[in-house]
Amino acid sequence: MPCPGGKLYACLKSSGRMGWLEGPDGRRWYTVRDAEKFAGAIADAGFMVDRVDPGFHAEAWATRKG
């Protein structure tokens, strides 16, 4: 059940290449998303976006709507 006022922090890759990355802990798929679209998806999920810092990794802080 959603918790009104709950906090969200999320970070994703917003530039570079998409694809598989081999790492010491296994293989991962990376998808690149535009920071504005990322913020829109967070808002669509029922959050009020407090702040988005674009860059190689876009970081977002948000609060769950009541």
DSSP file (Angstrom, degrees, kcal/mol; ACC not computed):
  #  RESIDUE AA STRUCTURE BP1 BP2  ACC     N-H-->O    O-->H-N    N-H-->O    O-->H-N    TCO  KAPPA ALPHA  PHI   PSI    X-CA   Y-CA   Z-CA
    1    1 A M              0   0    0      0, 0.0     0, 0.0     0, 0.0     0, 0.0   0.000 360.0 360.0 360.0 136.8    0.0    0.0    0.0
    2    2 A P        -     0   0    0      0, 0.0    64,-0.0     0, 0.0     0, 0.0  -0.276 360.0-141.6 -61.9 146.2    1.4    3.5   -0.9
    3    3 A C    >   -     0   0    0      4,-0.0     3,-2.5     0, 0.0    61,-0.2  -0.902  16.8-134.4-112.0 100.8    2.7    5.6    2.0
    4    4 A P  T 3  S+     0   0    0      0, 0.0    61,-0.2     0, 0.0    62,-0.2  -0.278  92.9  21.0 -54.8 136.7    1.7    9.3    1.5
    5    5 A G  T 3  S+     0   0    0     59,-2.4    60,-0.1     1,-0.3    61,-0.1   0.363  90.1 145.8  84.9  -5.1    4.7   11.5    2.2
    6    6 A G    <   -     0   0    0     -3,-2.5    58,-3.1    59,-0.1     2,-0.3  -0.299  45.2-124.0 -63.4 151.0    7.1    8.6    1.6
    7    7 A K  E     -A   63   0A   0     56,-0.2     2,-0.4    -3,-0.1    56,-0.2  -0.721  21.2-164.5-103.0 148.2   10.5    9.5    0.1
    8    8 A L  E     -A   62   0A   0     54,-2.4    54,-2.2    -2,-0.3     2,-0.4  -0.996   8.1-177.5-131.0 134.8   12.1    8.2   -3.1
    9    9 A Y  E     +A   61   0A   0     -2,-0.4     2,-0.3    52,-0.2    52,-0.2  -0.999  15.1 169.0-126.0 131.1   15.6    8.4   -4.4
   10   10 A A  E     -A   60   0A   0     50,-2.2    50,-2.9    -2,-0.4     2,-0.4  -0.996  12.8-170.5-142.5 147.5   16.4    6.9   -7.7
   11   11 A C  E     +A   59   0A   0     -2,-0.3     2,-0.3    48,-0.2    48,-0.2  -0.999  11.4 166.6-138.1 136.8   19.4    7.1  -10.0
   12   12 A L  E     -A   58   0A   0     46,-2.2    46,-2.4    -2,-0.4     2,-0.3  -0.978  43.1 -89.4-148.0 163.4   19.9    6.0  -13.6
   13   13 A K  E     +A   57   0A   0     18,-0.3    20,-2.0    -2,-0.3    44,-0.3  -0.560  37.7 175.1 -73.4 126.7   22.2    6.3  -16.5
   14   14 A S        +     0   0    0     42,-3.1     2,-0.3    -2,-0.3    21,-0.2   0.322  62.7  30.8-120.1   6.8   21.2    9.2  -18.7
   15   15 A S  S    S+     0   0    0     41,-0.9     2,-0.3     2,-0.1    -1,-0.1  -0.978  89.1  47.8-154.5 163.7   24.0    9.3  -21.3
   16   16 A G  S    S-     0   0    0     -2,-0.3     2,-0.3    -3,-0.1    16,-0.1  -0.693  90.3 -28.4 103.2-159.8   26.3    6.8  -22.9
   17   17 A R        -     0   0    0     -2,-0.3     2,-0.3    14,-0.1    -2,-0.1  -0.667  47.8-134.9 -99.6 149.9   25.5    3.5  -24.5
   18   18 A M        +     0   0    0     -2,-0.3     2,-0.3    13,-0.1    13,-0.2  -0.683  57.6  73.4 -90.3 153.8   22.7    1.0  -23.9
   19   19 A G  E    S-C   30   0B   0     11,-2.4    11,-2.7    -2,-0.3     2,-0.2  -0.850  79.0 -27.8 140.9-171.9   23.5   -2.6  -23.6
   20   20 A W  E     -C   29   0B   0     -2,-0.3     2,-0.4     9,-0.2     9,-0.2  -0.518  44.8-164.4 -79.3 142.0   25.0   -5.4  -21.6
   21   21 A L  E     -C   28   0B   0      7,-2.7     7,-2.3    -2,-0.2     2,-0.5  -0.994  11.7-143.6-127.3 125.2   27.8   -4.7  -19.2
   22   22 A E  E     +C   27   0B   0     -2,-0.4     5,-0.2     5,-0.2     7,-0.0  -0.755  30.6 168.5 -86.4 129.6   30.0   -7.5  -17.8
   23   23 A G  E >   -C   26   0B   0      3,-1.9     3,-1.6    -2,-0.5    -2,-0.0  -0.833  51.2 -97.2-134.4 173.3   31.0   -6.9  -14.2
   24   24 A P  T 3  S+     0   0    0      0, 0.0     3,-0.1     0, 0.0    -2,-0.0   0.751 124.3  47.2 -64.3 -22.6   32.5   -8.9  -11.3
   25   25 A D  T 3  S-     0   0    0      1,-0.3     2,-0.2     0, 0.0    -3,-0.0   0.225 125.5 -79.0-103.9  13.9   29.0   -9.6  -10.0
   26   26 A G  E <   -C   23   0B   0     -3,-1.6    -3,-1.9     2,-0.0     2,-0.4  -0.716  61.7 -43.3 125.0-173.6   27.5  -10.7  -13.2
   27   27 A R  E     -C   22   0B   0     -2,-0.2     2,-0.3    -5,-0.2    -5,-0.2  -0.801  51.4-174.1 -99.2 133.5   26.0   -9.4  -16.5
   28   28 A R  E     -C   21   0B   0     -7,-2.3    -7,-2.7    -2,-0.4     2,-0.5  -0.959  21.8-132.3-130.2 147.5   23.6   -6.4  -16.4
   29   29 A W  E     -C   20   0B   0     -2,-0.3     2,-0.5    -9,-0.2    -9,-0.2  -0.861  22.5-158.8 -96.3 128.6   21.5   -4.7  -19.0
   30   30 A Y  E     -C   19   0B   0    -11,-2.7   -11,-2.4    -2,-0.5     2,-0.4  -0.926   6.0-168.6-110.7 132.2   21.8   -0.9  -19.0
   31   31 A T        -     0   0    0     -2,-0.5     2,-0.5   -13,-0.2   -18,-0.3  -0.970  15.8-139.2-117.2 133.4   19.1    1.3  -20.5
   32   32 A V        -     0   0    0     -2,-0.4     2,-0.4   -18,-0.1   -18,-0.2  -0.801  22.8-175.2 -95.0 130.7   19.8    5.0  -21.0
   33   33 A R        -     0   0    0    -20,-2.0     2,-0.2    -2,-0.5    25,-0.2  -0.964  29.3-112.2-126.3 143.1   16.9    7.4  -20.2
   34   34 A D     >  -     0   0    0     -2,-0.4     4,-2.4     1,-0.1     5,-0.2  -0.500  28.6-125.5 -67.5 139.1   16.6   11.2  -20.7
   35   35 A A  H  > S+     0   0    0      1,-0.2     4,-2.2     2,-0.2     5,-0.1   0.854 109.3  51.0 -59.1 -38.0   16.4   13.0  -17.3
   36   36 A E  H  > S+     0   0    0      2,-0.2     4,-2.0     1,-0.2    -1,-0.2   0.904 111.4  46.7 -68.3 -40.8   13.1   14.7  -18.1
   37   37 A K  H  > S+     0   0    0      2,-0.2     4,-2.2     1,-0.2    -2,-0.2   0.876 110.2  54.9 -67.1 -36.4   11.4   11.5  -19.2
   38   38 A F  H  X S+     0   0    0     -4,-2.4     4,-1.8     2,-0.2    -2,-0.2   0.932 108.8  47.3 -59.4 -47.7   12.8    9.9  -16.0
   39   39 A A  H  X S+     0   0    0     -4,-2.2     4,-2.3     1,-0.2    -2,-0.2   0.878 110.2  53.6 -62.7 -38.5   11.1   12.6  -13.9
   40   40 A G  H  X S+     0   0    0     -4,-2.0     4,-2.5     1,-0.2    -1,-0.2   0.889 106.9  50.8 -63.6 -39.8    7.9   12.2  -15.9
   41   41 A A  H  X S+     0   0    0     -4,-2.2     4,-1.1     2,-0.2    -1,-0.2   0.879 109.9  50.4 -65.9 -37.7    7.8    8.4  -15.2
   42   42 A I  H  <>S+     0   0    0     -4,-1.8     5,-1.4     2,-0.2     3,-0.4   0.921 111.7  47.6 -65.6 -43.5    8.3    9.1  -11.4
   43   43 A A  H ><5S+     0   0    0     -4,-2.3     3,-1.8     1,-0.2    -2,-0.2   0.900 108.4  54.9 -63.5 -41.0    5.4   11.7  -11.5
   44   44 A D  H 3<5S+     0   0    0     -4,-2.5    -1,-0.2     1,-0.3    -2,-0.2   0.764 100.4  61.5 -63.0 -24.9    3.2    9.2  -13.4
   45   45 A A  T 3<5S-     0   0    0     -4,-1.1    -1,-0.3    -3,-0.4    -2,-0.2   0.402 130.2 -91.7 -83.8   2.8    3.9    6.7  -10.6
   46   46 A G  T < 5S+     0   0    0     -3,-1.8    19,-2.6     1,-0.3     2,-0.3   0.684  85.3 124.6  99.4  20.3    2.2    9.0   -8.1
   47   47 A F  E   < -B   64   0A   0     -5,-1.4     2,-0.6    17,-0.2    -1,-0.3  -0.816  58.3-131.4-110.8 152.3    5.2   11.0   -6.8
   48   48 A M  E     -B   63   0A   0     15,-3.4    15,-2.4    -2,-0.3     2,-0.6  -0.918  31.5-130.3 -95.7 119.0    5.8   14.7   -6.6
   49   49 A V  E     -B   62   0A   0     -2,-0.6    13,-0.3    13,-0.2     3,-0.1  -0.597  27.5-179.3 -75.8 118.0    9.3   15.2   -8.1
   50   50 A D  E     -     0   0A   0     11,-2.1     2,-0.3    -2,-0.6    12,-0.2   0.846  64.6  -9.8 -84.7 -38.3   11.3   17.4   -5.7
   51   51 A R  E     -B   61   0A   0     10,-1.9    10,-2.6     2,-0.0     2,-0.4  -0.969  50.6-164.9-163.3 142.7   14.5   17.6   -7.6
   52   52 A V  E     -B   60   0A   0     -2,-0.3     8,-0.2     8,-0.2     6,-0.0  -0.990   7.1-162.8-132.3 125.5   16.3   16.1  -10.6
   53   53 A D  E     -B   59   0A   0      6,-2.8     6,-2.1    -2,-0.4     2,-0.0  -0.918  16.0-153.7-106.1 107.7   20.0   16.4  -11.2
   54   54 A P        +     0   0    0      0, 0.0     2,-0.3     0, 0.0     3,-0.1  -0.324  40.5 105.6 -75.5 165.0   20.9   15.6  -14.8
   55   55 A G  S    S-     0   0    0      1,-0.1   -41,-0.2    -2,-0.0     3,-0.2  -0.963  90.6 -41.5 156.6-164.5   24.3   14.4  -15.8
   56   56 A F  S    S+     0   0    0     -2,-0.3   -42,-3.1     1,-0.3   -41,-0.9   0.916 141.7  31.2 -57.0 -41.6   25.9   11.1  -16.8
   57   57 A H  E    S-A   13   0A   0    -44,-0.3     2,-0.4   -43,-0.2    -1,-0.3  -0.981  89.3-143.0-114.4 118.4   23.7    9.6  -14.0
   58   58 A A  E     -A   12   0A   0    -46,-2.4   -46,-2.2    -2,-0.5     2,-0.4  -0.670  16.4-160.5 -79.8 131.8   20.4   11.4  -13.5
   59   59 A E  E     -AB  11  53A   0     -6,-2.1    -6,-2.8    -2,-0.4     2,-0.4  -0.929   7.0-169.9-115.0 139.3   19.4   11.5   -9.8
   60   60 A A  E     -AB  10  52A   0    -50,-2.9   -50,-2.2    -2,-0.4     2,-0.4  -0.985  11.7-167.3-132.7 140.4   15.9   12.1   -8.6
   61   61 A W  E     +AB   9  51A   0    -10,-2.6   -11,-2.1    -2,-0.4   -10,-1.9  -0.980  22.7 165.8-120.7 136.3   14.3   12.9   -5.3
   62   62 A A  E     -AB   8  49A   0    -54,-2.2   -54,-2.4    -2,-0.4     2,-0.4  -0.962  29.5-136.0-149.4 163.2   10.6   12.7   -4.9
   63   63 A T  E     -AB   7  48A   0    -15,-2.4   -15,-3.4    -2,-0.3   -56,-0.2  -0.983  31.2-113.0-125.0 134.1    7.8   12.5   -2.3
   64   64 A R  E     - B   0  47A   0    -58,-3.1   -59,-2.4    -2,-0.4   -17,-0.2  -0.459  35.7-120.0 -66.3 129.5    4.7   10.2   -2.5
   65   65 A K              0   0    0    -19,-2.6   -59,-0.1    -2,-0.2    -1,-0.1  -0.364 360.0 360.0 -69.0 151.2    1.5   12.1   -3.1
   66   66 A G              0   0    0    -62,-0.2    -1,-0.1   -61,-0.1    -2,-0.1   0.449 360.0 360.0 -80.6 360.0   -1.2   11.8   -0.5
